Amino acid sequence: MRTLEIEVKEPIKLLELIEKTFPDSSRTKQKEILAHRVIISSRRITQYDFPLSAGMKVIIEGDEDRKKVMRGKMPIVYEDHYLMVVNKPEGLLSNSVHPNDQSVISELNEYFIRRRSRQRAHIVHRLDRDTSGLLLVAKSKEVARELEHNWKERVFDRAYVSVCWGAPIPANGMVRSWLTDGEFCVESSPVDNGGKLAITHYKTLKKKGRFALVQMTLETGRRNQIRVHMRERGHPLLKDPIYGYRDDDSPLKRLALHAFRLCFYHPVTGKEMRFETDIPAEFAALFDNVKQ
């Protein structure tokens, strides 16, 4: 997909324009374009009902402009014959069904080719495109299958860190709700409505002005779980185009969510494996000189 500049001919809503421009694309692809690729008057716009009038210019970024990650910029934290743990940068897909999309899996498969290895990367779990952090990848279908089928028994600790708008009250707590896929985003219900139960535990680490540094641990692993739950708590993540504030004047240029801890039992050796990364520097910079 190449970058497009579209001149609006008549009043229309933004998502309607995307649907007319890409009629053969899936609903998922159209929503991905809305969430990540639209620029109007030098601003990135994600509001599906954003009103457009005749004469306005809408830029939809192409694949080359979306590539934020250069070769060699995805650190390999751990590797053995069976699996790898990588520190995924923000802006990179975990995996994609589209062969031309850059992703963790495509990057690692190129890495194997350069090493003249016949192994291939297999996705075990995912992080959102704009979430950074630790990702576990299998090097064979057999290991991937073992991890997928026994995920709850194998993985005993996953923790994230985020910057939220305002400090949650109470400072430490739990959010529990049932999540269902809506037309534009994941929707949450405080009572069982047939959706999937989601439980997030949170702990406030630091506070400064409008921001709070919050650690989350997952009891369940649902799509967009942390982002939905912190919005539900009244303290959405900074720079969240779907679940955050519409008028987000955050000093950050990215979604404020990072998977910093991943602990699991090795699927072959049974050994306890523990990995942690530093809090992203741009997150920490917001809390300089603040004591825990």
N, C-alpha and C positions, 0 to 999 in steps of 0.2 A: 504494500500500500504506500503510495507516494503522498507527500504533503499537498493538501488542497486548499485553495482560497475560494470561498463561495460568496458571491454577492447576492444578498437577500432580495427577492423580486417583489414579495408581498408580505404582509404581517403573518407571522407564524411562530409557534412555540419551538424551542430548540430541539427537543427530542423528535418532533414531527419533521423538522428539517433533516435530521440525521436519518430517519426512516425513509424519507424520499430520496436522499442522496445515496443510501446503501440498501436498496430494496431487497437484494439477494442475500444480505447478511443475516445471521441468526439474531434473535433477540438478545442473547448474551453478548455477542460482538457489538451490537448497537449500544448496549449499556456500558461496555468497556470503553468505547469511543467517547461517550458522554462523561465518564468518570475520569478519564486521563488525557484526552487528546484535543480538547476544544479551547481555542484562544479567541477572545473577542476584545478589541480595543486594548491589547497588550495584557489582558487579564485572563487567567484560566477559569473557565466557567463550567460548573457541574450541575447547575439547577435545571432539571428536566423541563420545567415549564417557563424557562427564561424567555421573555417576550422579545421577538425580533421584529424589526420594522424594515420597510423597503430601503435599500441603499446601504444597510449595514454589511460589514465584511466579517465573515466567519472563517477562521483558519482551523483546519483539522490536521494535526501533525501526522506525518507518515512514520513508517517503521524506523527509518534511519534516524529521524529526529528523536524518537522515543528511546533509542539505545543509550542508556546512561552508563552502562558498564562496559569497560574496555577489557580486552584480553589480559589475564593475569591479575585482575583486581578482585578475585573471589578467593579469599584465603582458605586453604585446606587445613582444618584444625587437627584432624586425625585421619589416618588411613591405614587399613590392613588388607588382607587378602579378601575379606568378606564385605566390608562396608567403609563408608567415609562419613565424616562430620565436617560440614563446611559452614563458613560464616557468610550467609547470603547478604549481598548489598541490597539496599532499598532500590526499587525501580526495576528489579529483575523478577520475571516469572519463575515459579518453582518448576513448572512443566507446561507444555502447550501441545494441543493437537495439531496446530499449524506448523508445518516443517520450517517455515522461514522465520518464526519467532525465536528470539534469543531467550534462553532459559537456563536454569541451573543444570538440567539434564543435558541440553545441547552443549553447554560449556564443558561439562565433565566428559561427555563422549568425545569431544574434540581433544581433550586432555589425554584420554586413553589412546586415541589414534596417534597423537604425537609421540606417545611412549611405545607405540607398536604393540599395544595390548589388545587382546580380543575381548576383554571384559566390557560391559556396558552398564551405564547408570540406570537405576530403577527407583522411581519415586516411592517413598513410604508414607510421608505426611507432607503437608504443604504449609507455606506461609504466604499471605497475601503479597501481591506484587510490591506494594509500597511498605511492607513490613520487612525489617532486616533481622538478621540473627541466625542462630544455630539450626541447622537442618541436617537430618539423618538421611543418608542415601545408601541403598543396597547396591552391590556390584554383581548380583545374579538374581534371576527370577526366584530361585529357591529361597534365598535369604530374605528377599522382599516379601514373599508369601508368608514366611515364618513370622516376620515382624508385623505384618498387617493382621494376620489371624490372631495374634497373641499380644496386641498392642498394649492393652491395659495391664497385662501381667509383666510385660517387658519394660515399659517406660514407667518409672516411679516418681519422676519429678520434672515438671516443665514450668519455667517461670519467665515472665516478661517484665519489662520496665517501660513506663510511658510517662509522658508529660500531659497532664490534664488541665483543663480550665477550672481553676478554683480547687479548694481542698475538700475532699469528701468528709461528710459528717454521718456517722462516726469516722474517725481516722482509719480504723481497721474494721473490716467487715466482710460480708458475703452478699453476692447477688445471685438470686435463683429465679429462673423464669423458663418458659417454654418458647422455643424459637421455631418460626416457620418462614419459608421463602416467600416473600411478597413479590410484586411485579417489579419494583425498583430496588428493594433492599430486604434484609432480613428483619422480620417483625417479631416483637416480643410480647408475651402474655404472662401476667403474674399467676394465672391458674392454668391447669392442664386443658389445652384446647386441641389436643391431638398432635401438637408439635413435638419437638425433641427437647427433653429436659437439659438445661444448661446451668452449670454452677461455677461461679468465679469467686475466688477469695482475693481480697486486696489489702494492701498495707501501705500507708502513706509514709514515705521515706524522708521527704523534705518539702518545705513550703517557702515560697517567696513571691510576694506581690500577688499577681493574678494566676500564678502557676503552682502546681504540685507535682512532685516526682513520686509516682505510685508504682509499686510492685504488684503484679498479679500472678497467681498460680491457678492452674486449671484443674478442676475435678472432672470436667468433661471437655471435649474438643470439638465444638460446633463452629460452623462457618461464621466469621465476623463476631464471634462470641464476646471478646473483650470490648470491641468497639461499641457493640449494641448495649452491653451491660453498663459501661461507663456513661453512655448517653442517658440510660435509664436512671442512673444515680444522679443525673443532673450535672455531670462533670465530663463532658466528651473530650476525646483526644484532640490535641492541636493538629491542625492541617488534615482533618478527616473530611474528604469531599462529600461523603454520603451521610455519616452519622454525626458530624460536627456542626458548629455554628455556621450559618450562611455567611455572616460577615466576620470572617476569621482573620484578624490582623496579627497573627502569630509571627514572631521573629524567626521561626523555623521555616525551612523551605520544603519539608517532607512530613509525611505522617509520623507522629511521635510515638512509634511502637517498635520495640526491639526484643527479640527472644534471646535472653542473655544466659539462661541456664537450661541444660538438657542432660538428664540422667537416666540410664537404662541398663538392663542386663544384656550382655552380648548374646546374640541369638545362636551362636555356635559354641563359644567357650563358657558361657554363663557368667563371665567376669562382670563385676560392677563397674560401669563406665560413667564418669562424671566430667562434664565440660561446662565452663563458664567463660563469658567474654566481658570486657569492660563495658560500662555504660557509654553509649555514643557520646563523643566529645561535645557535639552541639546540644545534647540534652543537659549534660553536666554544666556547660557554660552558663545556663540560665540560673544556676543555683550556686555560683561562686560565692565563697565566704559565708555559706549557710551551714551551720553545724547540724548533724543529725540529732 
